[in-house]
């Protein structure tokens, strides 16, 4: 069996165990959905390449490229409650532009309903803990779209300039942002506030004192600080270049990065705007872990197929072999019992039983 797949399965088990500890119930979706669900929300998808087919009743169907849209579609608005769901599902999409379609494992969770600050804290905590299950060195970068849009709205620029400034924030392009503001007649004082926000990046202890001085009594900044202050020290960094898609997301958004992988392996946030677009009254937030991004990391990490190769001869009694395996597995080791050394098996140690 492919060694990367073995590590992927272990990672999925760890994540599922973590989410279940916090009361997230498994969600299982159909292999395909009506294509209309995805075509109306293409911007929400990691990739807009979708495999379609016509069902026997004439409906155009799609092999699922995403899980969150299915969960939102099937969610119910129940006032005063929060539905907590977790999943590990294969989705069908391309891993990169120009690449062939693949079944890619995606794990994650969704929290839907009467969302409060504790829900936001819990999801950020589980996102951070998810990264720890993947790698020893990881960082969860957090932003808040309400803070960003609040500053942009105060500039009173045209819609075209507004879009350009969003691109500048995402690219941390201070020079272009300055040019746009000059074209729109934005005052030096207001541009200074925007540039301060764009350059605010680092640990919460570094960023929040600066933000509270620049933007006193900003409720979104106060909310973000209050939530993050309860997370383990060093769990997150603040980075306002994280935007996600502002047609769907609002409030807190975040991405997770691990050492050895150049792209974000985890992405999520609050998506009340998607809920509204799909006719839902509830609020929602969640995240997905993209296990396809981890293939190289998982493959490199898994140096051995088993800890111990147990070689036994014809003279060894089955009871003796079974006893030895019980001893080794009780010590936390994985064991492969064989009469000879398999050519493709990688192992840390060899133990012989019943002769040479």
KEFILUM-848752 format. One record per residue (C-alpha): residue number from 1; residue in one letter; x, y, z. Coordinates in Angstrom, 2 decimals. Layout:
+------+--------+---------+---------+---------+
! ronu ! drenza !      xx !      yy !      zz !
+------+--------+---------+---------+---------+
!  NUM !      A !       X !       Y !       Z !
...
+------+--------+---------+---------+---------+
This chain:
+------+--------+---------+---------+---------+
! ronu ! drenza !      xx !      yy !      zz !
+------+--------+---------+---------+---------+
!    1 !      X !    0.00 !    0.00 !    0.00 !
!    2 !      X !    1.21 !    3.54 !   -0.78 !
!    3 !      X !    3.08 !    4.89 !    2.26 !
!    4 !      X !    1.57 !    8.39 !    1.85 !
!    5 !      X !   -1.90 !    6.86 !    2.03 !
!    6 !      X !   -1.01 !    5.08 !    5.26 !
!    7 !      X !    0.07 !    8.37 !    6.85 !
!    8 !      X !   -3.01 !   10.11 !    5.47 !
!    9 !      X !   -5.22 !    7.56 !    7.18 !
!   10 !      X !   -3.42 !    8.11 !   10.49 !
!   11 !      X !   -3.85 !   11.87 !   10.15 !
!   12 !      X !   -7.56 !   11.51 !    9.39 !
!   13 !      X !   -8.02 !    9.30 !   12.46 !
!   14 !      X !   -6.26 !   11.85 !   14.67 !
!   15 !      X !   -8.37 !   14.71 !   13.32 !
!   16 !      X !  -11.65 !   12.81 !   13.62 !
!   17 !      X !  -10.80 !   11.83 !   17.21 !
!   18 !      X !  -10.00 !   15.46 !   18.03 !
!   19 !      X !  -13.27 !   16.79 !   16.59 !
!   20 !      X !  -15.39 !   14.09 !   18.24 !
!   21 !      X !  -13.93 !   15.03 !   21.64 !
!   22 !      X !  -15.58 !   18.44 !   21.22 !
!   23 !      X !  -18.95 !   17.01 !   20.22 !
!   24 !      X !  -18.73 !   17.32 !   16.43 !
!   25 !      X !  -20.86 !   14.64 !   14.80 !
!   26 !      X !  -19.79 !   12.88 !   11.58 !
!   27 !      X !  -21.45 !   14.10 !    8.38 !
!   28 !      X !  -21.74 !   11.83 !    5.38 !
!   29 !      X !  -22.70 !   13.27 !    2.01 !
!   30 !      X !  -23.71 !   11.79 !   -1.32 !
!   31 !      X !  -21.07 !   11.17 !   -3.95 !
!   32 !      X !  -22.69 !   13.77 !   -6.20 !
!   33 !      X !  -25.04 !   16.77 !   -6.02 !
!   34 !      X !  -27.00 !   18.83 !   -8.52 !
!   35 !      X !  -24.59 !   20.88 !  -10.59 !
!   36 !      X !  -26.60 !   24.04 !   -9.95 !
!   37 !      X !  -25.45 !   24.06 !   -6.31 !
!   38 !      X !  -21.84 !   24.44 !   -7.39 !
!   39 !      X !  -22.21 !   26.65 !  -10.46 !
!   40 !      X !  -24.01 !   29.28 !   -8.34 !
!   41 !      X !  -21.14 !   29.27 !   -5.85 !
!   42 !      X !  -18.06 !   28.67 !   -7.99 !
!   43 !      X !  -16.12 !   31.46 !   -6.27 !
!   44 !      X !  -16.46 !   29.60 !   -2.98 !
!   45 !      X !  -14.70 !   26.51 !   -4.36 !
!   46 !      X !  -10.97 !   25.86 !   -4.25 !
!   47 !      X !  -11.21 !   24.92 !   -7.93 !
!   48 !      X !  -14.03 !   25.73 !  -10.33 !
!   49 !      X !  -13.27 !   22.68 !  -12.49 !
!   50 !      X !  -16.19 !   20.29 !  -11.97 !
!   51 !      X !  -16.99 !   16.89 !  -13.51 !
!   52 !      X !  -20.64 !   16.76 !  -14.59 !
!   53 !      X !  -23.02 !   14.16 !  -16.00 !
!   54 !      X !  -26.70 !   13.96 !  -16.88 !
!   55 !      X !  -28.79 !   11.79 !  -14.56 !
!   56 !      X !  -31.55 !    9.46 !  -15.78 !
!   57 !      X !  -34.17 !   12.11 !  -14.97 !
!   58 !      X !  -32.39 !   14.70 !  -17.11 !
!   59 !      X !  -30.85 !   16.69 !  -14.23 !
!   60 !      X !  -27.27 !   17.84 !  -14.60 !
!   61 !      X !  -25.28 !   16.38 !  -11.71 !
!   62 !      X !  -21.74 !   16.96 !  -10.46 !
!   63 !      X !  -19.20 !   14.76 !   -8.70 !
!   64 !      X !  -18.73 !   16.57 !   -5.40 !
!   65 !      X !  -15.86 !   19.12 !   -5.47 !
!   66 !      X !  -16.65 !   20.44 !   -1.97 !
!   67 !      X !  -18.29 !   19.42 !    1.31 !
!   68 !      X !  -19.26 !   22.72 !    2.95 !
!   69 !      X !  -21.82 !   23.64 !    0.27 !
!   70 !      X !  -23.60 !   20.33 !    0.79 !
!   71 !      X !  -23.67 !   20.82 !    4.56 !
!   72 !      X !  -25.09 !   24.34 !    4.21 !
!   73 !      X !  -27.70 !   23.17 !    1.71 !
!   74 !      X !  -28.94 !   20.49 !    4.11 !
!   75 !      X !  -28.71 !   22.57 !    7.30 !
!   76 !      X !  -31.81 !   23.78 !    9.13 !
!   77 !      X !  -32.41 !   27.11 !   10.85 !
!   78 !      X !  -33.22 !   26.28 !   14.46 !
!   79 !      X !  -33.11 !   29.34 !   16.70 !
!   80 !      X !  -30.97 !   29.08 !   19.82 !
!   81 !      X !  -29.08 !   25.95 !   18.75 !
!   82 !      X !  -25.69 !   25.18 !   17.23 !
!   83 !      X !  -25.13 !   22.22 !   14.93 !
!   84 !      X !  -21.57 !   20.88 !   15.05 !
!   85 !      X !  -20.48 !   18.59 !   12.22 !
!   86 !      X !  -17.18 !   17.05 !   11.18 !
!   87 !      X !  -16.28 !   15.12 !    8.06 !
!   88 !      X !  -13.63 !   13.33 !    6.07 !
!   89 !      X !  -14.74 !   12.97 !    2.48 !
!   90 !      X !  -13.19 !   12.42 !   -0.90 !
!   91 !      X !  -13.87 !   15.35 !   -3.22 !
!   92 !      X !  -13.23 !   15.28 !   -6.94 !
!   93 !      X !  -11.22 !   18.17 !   -8.35 !
!   94 !      X !   -7.88 !   19.17 !   -9.82 !
!   95 !      X !   -5.05 !   19.72 !   -7.36 !
!   96 !      X !   -3.68 !   22.59 !   -9.49 !
!   97 !      X !   -4.52 !   24.35 !  -12.79 !
!   98 !      X !   -3.80 !   22.08 !  -15.73 !
!   99 !      X !   -3.59 !   18.97 !  -13.55 !
!  100 !      X !   -5.91 !   15.96 !  -14.07 !
!  101 !      X !   -8.93 !   15.35 !  -11.85 !
!  102 !      X !   -8.29 !   13.36 !   -8.68 !
!  103 !      X !  -10.16 !   12.12 !   -5.66 !
!  104 !      X !   -8.72 !   14.23 !   -2.86 !
!  105 !      X !   -9.35 !   13.60 !    0.82 !
!  106 !      X !  -10.70 !   16.65 !    2.67 !
!  107 !      X !  -11.28 !   16.75 !    6.41 !
!  108 !      X !  -12.82 !   19.51 !    8.46 !
!  109 !      X !  -15.68 !   20.76 !   10.57 !
!  110 !      X !  -18.60 !   23.17 !   10.41 !
!  111 !      X !  -20.37 !   25.02 !   13.21 !
!  112 !      X !  -23.81 !   26.30 !   12.15 !
!  113 !      X !  -26.53 !   28.10 !   14.07 !
!  114 !      X !  -26.54 !   30.64 !   16.90 !
!  115 !      X !  -22.81 !   31.40 !   16.72 !
!  116 !      X !  -21.23 !   33.28 !   19.63 !
!  117 !      X !  -17.71 !   34.16 !   20.72 !
!  118 !      X !  -17.21 !   30.77 !   22.36 !
!  119 !      X !  -17.99 !   29.04 !   19.05 !
!  120 !      X !  -15.43 !   31.26 !   17.34 !
!  121 !      X !  -12.85 !   30.47 !   20.00 !
!  122 !      X !  -13.54 !   26.72 !   19.79 !
!  123 !      X !  -13.18 !   26.60 !   16.00 !
!  124 !      X !   -9.91 !   28.57 !   16.14 !
!  125 !      X !   -8.66 !   26.26 !   18.90 !
!  126 !      X !   -9.52 !   23.14 !   16.88 !
!  127 !      X !   -7.89 !   24.63 !   13.78 !
!  128 !      X !   -4.71 !   25.22 !   15.78 !
!  129 !      X !   -4.86 !   21.74 !   17.32 !
!  130 !      X !   -5.41 !   20.24 !   13.85 !
!  131 !      X !   -2.13 !   21.74 !   12.69 !
!  132 !      X !   -0.37 !   20.20 !   15.71 !
!  133 !      X !   -1.65 !   16.77 !   14.61 !
!  134 !      X !    0.05 !   17.33 !   11.25 !
!  135 !      X !    3.43 !   18.87 !   12.10 !
!  136 !      X !    5.50 !   20.01 !   15.05 !
!  137 !      X !    6.10 !   23.42 !   13.48 !
!  138 !      X !    2.92 !   25.18 !   12.36 !
!  139 !      X !    1.21 !   28.56 !   12.47 !
!  140 !      X !   -2.42 !   29.65 !   12.27 !
!  141 !      X !   -2.66 !   33.06 !   10.60 !
!  142 !      X !   -5.82 !   35.00 !   11.53 !
!  143 !      X !   -7.52 !   38.06 !   10.07 !
!  144 !      X !  -10.87 !   39.84 !   10.51 !
!  145 !      X !  -12.75 !   41.07 !    7.45 !
!  146 !      X !  -14.90 !   43.39 !    9.53 !
!  147 !      X !  -11.81 !   45.36 !   10.53 !
!  148 !      X !  -10.63 !   45.56 !    6.92 !
!  149 !      X !  -13.97 !   46.58 !    5.43 !
!  150 !      X !  -14.50 !   49.11 !    8.22 !
!  151 !      X !  -11.28 !   50.91 !    7.28 !
!  152 !      X !  -12.00 !   50.72 !    3.55 !
!  153 !      X !  -15.55 !   52.01 !    3.99 !
!  154 !      X !  -14.22 !   55.05 !    5.86 !
!  155 !      X !  -12.13 !   56.03 !    2.83 !
!  156 !      X !  -15.25 !   56.65 !    0.66 !
!  157 !      X !  -13.59 !   55.54 !   -2.57 !
!  158 !      X !  -15.24 !   54.31 !   -5.77 !
!  159 !      X !  -16.20 !   50.64 !   -6.13 !
!  160 !      X !  -13.41 !   50.12 !   -8.65 !
!  161 !      X !  -10.85 !   51.62 !   -6.27 !
!  162 !      X !  -12.31 !   49.59 !   -3.42 !
!  163 !      X !  -11.62 !   46.38 !   -5.34 !
!  164 !      X !   -8.11 !   47.50 !   -6.21 !
!  165 !      X !   -7.35 !   48.28 !   -2.57 !
!  166 !      X !   -8.55 !   44.83 !   -1.53 !
!  167 !      X !   -6.07 !   43.37 !   -4.01 !
!  168 !      X !   -3.35 !   45.62 !   -2.58 !
!  169 !      X !   -4.08 !   44.44 !    0.95 !
!  170 !      X !   -3.95 !   40.79 !   -0.13 !
!  171 !      X !   -0.63 !   41.35 !   -1.91 !
!  172 !      X !    0.73 !   43.73 !    0.78 !
!  173 !      X !    1.39 !   46.18 !   -2.04 !
!  174 !      X !    1.78 !   49.47 !   -0.19 !
!  175 !      X !    3.02 !   51.37 !   -3.25 !
!  176 !      X !   -0.04 !   50.53 !   -5.35 !
!  177 !      X !   -2.35 !   51.27 !   -2.43 !
!  178 !      X !   -0.78 !   54.71 !   -2.10 !
!  179 !      X !   -1.35 !   55.40 !   -5.81 !
!  180 !      X !   -5.01 !   54.33 !   -5.60 !
!  181 !      X !   -5.63 !   56.55 !   -2.56 !
!  182 !      X !   -4.02 !   59.56 !   -4.26 !
!  183 !      X !   -6.19 !   59.03 !   -7.33 !
!  184 !      X !   -9.28 !   58.94 !   -5.11 !
!  185 !      X !   -8.31 !   61.99 !   -3.06 !
!  186 !      X !   -7.90 !   60.06 !    0.20 !
!  187 !      X !   -6.28 !   62.20 !    2.89 !
!  188 !      X !   -2.78 !   61.45 !    4.12 !
!  189 !      X !   -4.20 !   60.80 !    7.58 !
!  190 !      X !   -6.65 !   58.14 !    6.32 !
!  191 !      X !   -4.02 !   56.53 !    4.12 !
!  192 !      X !   -1.73 !   56.34 !    7.15 !
!  193 !      X !   -4.42 !   54.33 !    8.96 !
!  194 !      X !   -4.78 !   51.97 !    5.99 !
!  195 !      X !   -1.03 !   51.49 !    5.66 !
!  196 !      X !   -0.77 !   50.81 !    9.41 !
!  197 !      X !   -3.39 !   48.08 !    9.07 !
!  198 !      X !   -1.62 !   46.59 !    6.05 !
!  199 !      X !    1.67 !   46.43 !    7.92 !
!  200 !      X !    0.16 !   45.08 !   11.16 !
!  201 !      X !    1.42 !   41.51 !   11.25 !
!  202 !      X !    2.83 !   39.40 !   14.04 !
!  203 !      X !    1.91 !   37.95 !   17.40 !
!  204 !      X !   -1.21 !   39.19 !   19.21 !
!  205 !      X !    0.99 !   40.90 !   21.81 !
!  206 !      X !    2.72 !   42.81 !   19.03 !
!  207 !      X !   -0.32 !   43.73 !   16.95 !
!  208 !      X !   -3.22 !   44.51 !   19.31 !
!  209 !      X !   -1.56 !   47.40 !   21.20 !
!  210 !      X !   -0.90 !   49.10 !   17.85 !
!  211 !      X !   -4.44 !   48.46 !   16.55 !
!  212 !      X !   -6.12 !   49.74 !   19.72 !
!  213 !      X !   -4.07 !   52.93 !   19.57 !
!  214 !      X !   -4.90 !   53.54 !   15.90 !
!  215 !      X !   -8.55 !   52.43 !   16.07 !
!  216 !      X !   -9.85 !   53.03 !   19.62 !
!  217 !      X !  -13.21 !   51.52 !   20.58 !
!  218 !      X !  -13.33 !   49.34 !   17.45 !
!  219 !      X !  -15.71 !   46.52 !   18.38 !
!  220 !      X !  -14.26 !   44.05 !   15.84 !
!  221 !      X !  -10.73 !   44.55 !   17.20 !
!  222 !      X !  -12.01 !   44.10 !   20.76 !
!  223 !      X !  -13.86 !   40.91 !   19.76 !
!  224 !      X !  -10.85 !   39.44 !   17.97 !
!  225 !      X !   -8.54 !   40.19 !   20.88 !
!  226 !      X !  -10.99 !   38.74 !   23.39 !
!  227 !      X !  -11.27 !   35.46 !   21.46 !
!  228 !      X !   -7.58 !   35.06 !   20.72 !
!  229 !      X !   -6.54 !   35.89 !   24.29 !
!  230 !      X !   -7.99 !   32.53 !   25.43 !
!  231 !      X !   -6.01 !   30.48 !   22.90 !
!  232 !      X !   -2.72 !   28.83 !   23.90 !
!  233 !      X !    0.25 !   31.17 !   23.75 !
!  234 !      X !    1.94 !   31.07 !   20.35 !
!  235 !      X !   -1.03 !   29.40 !   18.67 !
!  236 !      X !   -1.78 !   32.21 !   16.20 !
!  237 !      X !   -0.36 !   35.21 !   14.40 !
!  238 !      X !   -2.28 !   38.20 !   13.05 !
!  239 !      X !   -2.06 !   38.84 !    9.30 !
!  240 !      X !   -4.54 !   41.19 !    7.60 !
!  241 !      X !   -3.44 !   40.13 !    4.12 !
!  242 !      X !   -5.71 !   37.07 !    4.59 !
!  243 !      X !   -8.98 !   37.92 !    2.87 !
!  244 !      X !  -10.61 !   34.73 !    1.50 !
!  245 !      X !  -13.56 !   35.54 !   -0.78 !
!  246 !      X !  -15.38 !   38.58 !    0.60 !
!  247 !      X !  -18.57 !   37.66 !   -1.29 !
!  248 !      X !  -18.98 !   34.69 !    1.06 !
!  249 !      X !  -16.89 !   35.34 !    4.16 !
!  250 !      X !  -17.25 !   37.88 !    6.94 !
!  251 !      X !  -15.73 !   38.31 !   10.37 !
!  252 !      X !  -12.84 !   36.05 !   11.34 !
!  253 !      X !  -10.94 !   34.23 !    8.59 !
!  254 !      X !   -7.81 !   32.13 !    8.94 !
!  255 !      X !   -5.31 !   29.86 !    7.22 !
!  256 !      X !   -2.96 !   27.21 !    8.58 !
!  257 !      X !    0.61 !   26.58 !    7.48 !
!  258 !      X !    3.06 !   23.82 !    8.41 !
!  259 !      X !    6.80 !   23.61 !    7.95 !
!  260 !      X !    7.75 !   21.91 !    4.69 !
!  261 !      X !    4.59 !   22.80 !    2.72 !
!  262 !      X !    4.56 !   26.09 !    0.74 !
!  263 !      X !    0.76 !   26.49 !    0.57 !
!  264 !      X !   -1.90 !   26.76 !    3.25 !
!  265 !      X !   -2.97 !   23.28 !    4.38 !
!  266 !      X !   -5.99 !   24.59 !    6.32 !
!  267 !      X !   -8.43 !   27.35 !    5.50 !
!  268 !      X !  -11.63 !   28.62 !    7.05 !
!  269 !      X !  -13.60 !   31.38 !    8.67 !
!  270 !      X !  -17.06 !   32.80 !    9.20 !
!  271 !      X !  -19.29 !   32.51 !    6.14 !
!  272 !      X !  -22.58 !   34.16 !    7.07 !
!  273 !      X !  -22.76 !   35.71 !    3.60 !
!  274 !      X !  -22.78 !   32.26 !    1.99 !
!  275 !      X !  -25.57 !   31.23 !    4.37 !
!  276 !      X !  -27.61 !   34.28 !    3.36 !
!  277 !      X !  -27.00 !   33.63 !   -0.32 !
!  278 !      X !  -28.34 !   30.10 !    0.13 !
!  279 !      X !  -31.44 !   31.34 !    1.93 !
!  280 !      X !  -30.35 !   30.47 !    5.46 !
!  281 !      X !  -30.80 !   32.66 !    8.55 !
!  282 !      X !  -28.20 !   30.90 !   10.69 !
!  283 !      X !  -24.61 !   32.00 !   11.09 !
!  284 !      X !  -21.74 !   29.64 !   10.35 !
!  285 !      X !  -18.02 !   29.11 !   10.56 !
!  286 !      X !  -15.69 !   26.22 !    9.94 !
!  287 !      X !  -12.56 !   25.06 !    8.20 !
!  288 !      X !  -11.17 !   22.39 !    5.91 !
!  289 !      X !   -7.84 !   20.57 !    6.00 !
!  290 !      X !   -6.55 !   19.90 !    2.49 !
!  291 !      X !   -4.75 !   16.60 !    2.79 !
!  292 !      X !   -3.56 !   16.68 !   -0.82 !
!  293 !      X !   -1.27 !   19.55 !    0.20 !
!  294 !      X !    0.35 !   17.20 !    2.73 !
!  295 !      X !    1.26 !   14.39 !    0.35 !
!  296 !      X !    4.94 !   15.27 !    0.12 !
!  297 !      X !    5.19 !   15.92 !    3.86 !
!  298 !      X !    3.42 !   12.67 !    4.76 !
!  299 !      X !    5.49 !   10.66 !    2.30 !
!  300 !      X !    8.75 !   12.04 !    3.65 !
!  301 !      X !    7.74 !   11.49 !    7.26 !
!  302 !      X !    6.82 !    7.83 !    6.88 !
!  303 !      X !   10.30 !    6.27 !    6.63 !
!  304 !      X !    9.20 !    2.76 !    7.65 !
!  305 !      X !    6.27 !    0.50 !    6.91 !
!  306 !      X !    6.55 !   -1.28 !   10.29 !
!  307 !      X !    8.72 !   -0.97 !   13.38 !
!  308 !      X !    9.65 !   -4.64 !   13.60 !
!  309 !      X !   10.08 !   -7.47 !   11.12 !
!  310 !      X !    9.54 !  -10.72 !   13.05 !
!  311 !      X !   11.17 !  -13.59 !   11.15 !
!  312 !      X !   10.10 !  -17.06 !   12.25 !
!  313 !      X !   11.10 !  -20.50 !   10.99 !
!  314 !      X !    9.07 !  -23.64 !   10.37 !
!  315 !      X !   10.27 !  -24.85 !   13.75 !
!  316 !      X !    8.59 !  -21.95 !   15.58 !
!  317 !      X !    5.27 !  -22.83 !   17.20 !
!  318 !      X !    2.37 !  -20.54 !   16.18 !
!  319 !      X !    1.68 !  -19.88 !   19.86 !
!  320 !      X !    5.25 !  -18.61 !   20.32 !
!  321 !      X !    4.94 !  -16.30 !   17.31 !
!  322 !      X !    1.62 !  -14.95 !   18.60 !
!  323 !      X !    3.09 !  -14.42 !   22.09 !
!  324 !      X !    6.03 !  -12.45 !   20.68 !
!  325 !      X !    3.74 !  -10.29 !   18.57 !
!  326 !      X !    1.60 !   -9.53 !   21.64 !
!  327 !      X !    4.72 !   -8.44 !   23.53 !
!  328 !      X !    5.84 !   -6.13 !   20.73 !
!  329 !      X !    2.44 !   -4.58 !   20.04 !
!  330 !      X !    1.90 !   -4.06 !   23.78 !
!  331 !      X !    5.10 !   -2.01 !   23.70 !
!  332 !      X !    3.54 !    0.19 !   21.03 !
!  333 !      X !    5.35 !   -1.29 !   18.03 !
!  334 !      X !    3.90 !   -2.36 !   14.70 !
!  335 !      X !    4.95 !   -5.84 !   13.59 !
!  336 !      X !    5.01 !   -7.86 !   10.40 !
!  337 !      X !    5.52 !  -11.61 !   10.96 !
!  338 !      X !    7.22 !  -13.24 !    7.96 !
!  339 !      X !    9.23 !  -16.35 !    7.11 !
!  340 !      X !   11.60 !  -14.38 !    4.89 !
!  341 !      X !   12.41 !  -10.73 !    4.30 !
!  342 !      X !    9.93 !   -9.15 !    1.83 !
!  343 !      X !   11.74 !   -7.19 !   -0.83 !
!  344 !      X !    9.56 !   -4.09 !   -0.58 !
!  345 !      X !    9.06 !   -3.89 !    3.20 !
!  346 !      X !   10.86 !   -1.16 !    5.17 !
!  347 !      X !   11.44 !   -1.86 !    8.86 !
!  348 !      X !   13.38 !   -0.43 !   11.79 !
!  349 !      X !   14.52 !   -3.69 !   13.41 !
!  350 !      X !   14.55 !   -7.45 !   12.84 !
!  351 !      X !   13.79 !  -10.13 !   15.42 !
!  352 !      X !   14.19 !  -13.84 !   14.64 !
!  353 !      X !   12.22 !  -16.60 !   16.32 !
!  354 !      X !   12.71 !  -20.35 !   16.21 !
!  355 !      X !   16.12 !  -20.56 !   14.56 !
!  356 !      X !   18.35 !  -18.56 !   12.23 !
+------+--------+---------+---------+---------+
